[in-house]
Amino acid sequence: MRDVSNTRVGIDAALEDFTTHMRHKLLLTRHRPHWSKCDPHSLISRAREELAELEAALAADDRKGAVREAADVANFCMMIADNEQWAGTRPYDSHEGR
């Protein structure tokens, strides 16, 4: 049984489980262009689409689907955060007008 407390152990366990799902979803799409080439508004739009899919999975009581869709939502949010955190510092950002 997993620790479900708001302790370091419980939080770390939840993050480890969830980031495993996130990583799996990202690896399935690694053939696509890197998200650093996407503007934040298109990433937000995709996150909204995935959020609708998450809501549909929850409404259908599809637990596995809900986990997959939650990972998709989180991945788009991570992409936005990654782009904002590293904007202008990657070699290929220098010519993107940011």
Secondary structure as GFF3:
##gff-version 3
##sequence-region A 1 98
A	DSSP	alpha_helix	8	28	.	.	.	ID=ss1
A	DSSP	three_ten_helix	35	37	.	.	.	ID=ss2
A	DSSP	alpha_helix	40	59	.	.	.	ID=ss3
A	DSSP	alpha_helix	63	86	.	.	.	ID=ss4
A	DSSP	three_ten_helix	91	93	.	.	.	ID=ss5
###
